[in-house]
Amino acid sequence: MISHPYAHESHYMWVESRCKIACSPFGRKIANIIGYVGNGIYNAPIKPEKVDWDDEDYIVVNWGGDLTNWDNKSLSKLFVLCARQMIRFTIEPSSPSTIKLSFWQREGRTGGISHCLPDAEDLIKDIDNDFSENWKGGSA
């Protein structure tokens, strides 16, 4: 299986060069995630100079494009990568043409809700369990 051309961990280097800053370790993770989701950090519908890439705990990115679960898989990529890296994210309105993506690092897979983030498979099981009776026939 061939790796996706944007599935690498050097997107943060472009941010550092373009914005003349040093990303925090957390900023590097977010830049790499946004780079993959946006098919290259330089193609992502963001303004990299408006992101606080050096924050250690909380990063906000204003996203000016769509997020889909299948066609280009941008939302699915975002969800899976954040779940794998134990990063909580929210999607909120920012303006008529942008959404705000906010990111927080979590400490582990178990514990209090403000400190943990279950694995993607566990989240899927939880949701499946919520609807197990309603979805027996395979449709909503």
N, C-alpha and C positions, 0 to 999 in steps of 0.2 A: 504494500500500500504506500502510495506517495504522499509525503507530508505536504500540507498546505503551504504555499510560498510565504505566507505571513505568519506562520506558526514558529516563531523564533523569539529569542529573548533579548534582542538588541534594539527594540523600538525606543527605549529610554535614551539610547545614545544619540538618536536624532533629536529628541527633545532637548537634551543637554546642550547639544551643538547649536540648535536653532534658538533656544531661549537664553543661552549663556548662563546656565545655572547647573547646580549639581542636584540631581534627584535624590531624595531619601530612599532607603531600601523599599519602603512602602510605595513611594512615588514611582520607583522602577517597576514594581509589580503592576501598578495601575497603567502606566505608559505601555507596558508590554501587552496587557489585556486589551486596552483601547486600540493598540496597533493591530492586533489580530482581528478584533471585532470589526474595525474600520477598514480592513484590507490594506493595511499599512498606516502607520501613525500619520504620515504626510497626506494620506487620502481621507482620513477620518474627518467627519463633519464637526470638528471642534476648532477652537482657537487656542492652541497650546500655550501661548504666552499669557493667557488669562487663567491658567490652572496653577495652583500652589503645589507644584511637584515636590517640594522639599518638606512638606508636612509629614510627620511620622505616624499620625493617627487617623486623619480625616482628609479626604480629597474630594473635591466637587469638580465635575466636568459638565459643561453645557454642551449637549449633543444636538446638532441641527439636522439630523436625518431620521430615517425610520429604524425601527427595531422589529425584526420578524423572527418567528419561530422556525420557519422552514426555508423559504425562497433563498435568501442569502444567509440564513441562520444566525443573523447578528444577535438577536435576543437569546437564542439557545447557546451561542458561544459565550456570551456575557454570563449567563446563568451558570453554565458548567464550569467555566474558568474560575469564577468567583467562589463557587462551592468547593472546588478542588483546592483553592488557595486559602480557604476559610475567611473569605471576605464577604461581609454583609453589604448589600447595596440597596438603594432605593431609587425609584424613578418618580419624579415629580414634575409638574409643569414649571416652566421657567419664563417663557414668553409665548406668543402665538406660534412661533416657528421653532422653538427649542424646548428640550426637556432637560431637567437637571438630574444627573447621575451622581449620587453621593456614595462614598465607599468608606468602610471602617474595617480594620483588621480584627479578627476574632482570635481567641487564645487556644481553643480546642474544640473537640467534637461534642463534649458533654459539659454540663454545668448550667449556670444561670443563663437566661435568655440574652442578657447583654454581654456575655463573655464567650458564648459558644456559637457554632454553626454546624449543624449536622451535615453529613455527606449528602450529595445529590440523590443517591439511591434511597437513603433514609427519608428524605423529603418526599420523594415520589411515592414511597410506601405509605407515608402518612396521608397523603392526598388520596391515594387509591383506597385506603381504608375508610376515609371519610365518605367515599362514594361507592363503596363496594356493592351495596344493595341496589342502588339506583342504576348502576352501569352493567349489570349482569349480562345484558344482551349485546354489549359492545357499543351502544350508542347513548347519547345523552338524552 
